[in-house]
Amino acid sequence: MFCKQCGTQLPGGSRFCAACGEDLGGSAGSVGVAAVLGNSEAAAKEAERAETKSTMKVAIIAVVIIGLIILSLTQFHVCDFCEETFWGPGYDNAEYDVHICNDCAENYHWLGL
């Protein structure tokens, strides 16, 4: 008799493979050696999933950190009139040394619209 899982030669009437623990047709109520000892293939897949999850967590954290660094290095301004924060160039008037958002510039006609 040979194990259908690993091919090990076994004595006739064996219920489990001595090499890999494969159930060779035991009764329905019996607990297989593979269940008691743990299936090494399933354990390897679970370890691979855990490694993949931890790698994904590290990658997501790295992307978030890089994104925050990029945002902090971009043009971040506070409007001198409405005191709202805004991203981007805005409207700078060198004559009066003010930094205002485009909304306030349009409202006060500083852009010549």
Residue, then its C-alpha position, 0 to 999 in steps of 0.5 A: m500500500f502506498c500513501k496517495q499524498c507522498g507516495t511512501q510505502l506503508p503496511g496494508g491496512s494502515r489508517f494514516c501515513a507515517a511520513c506525512g500524516e495523510d488520512l488513508g480512509g479511517s472512520a468518519g469519527s476518528v481524528g486524523v494525525a494531520a489534524v492533531l499534528g497540524n498540516s504543515e502545508a496549511a501552516a506554511k500558507e498561513a505563515e505566508r499570509a501573515e508575512t504578506k499582511s505585515t509587508m502590506k502594512v509596512a508599505i502602507i505606512a511608508v506611503v503615508i509617511i512619504g505623502l505627509i513629507i511631500l505635503s509638508l514641503t509643498q506650498f502651504h499658506v495662511c490667508d492674511f484676510c480670512e486666515e484660512t489655510f490653502w494649498g498652492p500659489g495663491y496671490d502674493n502682492a509684493e508691494y503690500d507684503v500680503h499673502i491671500c487666497n484666490d477667493c479673497a483676491e477675487n472678492y477684493h478685485w486684486l487680480g483685476l477681474 
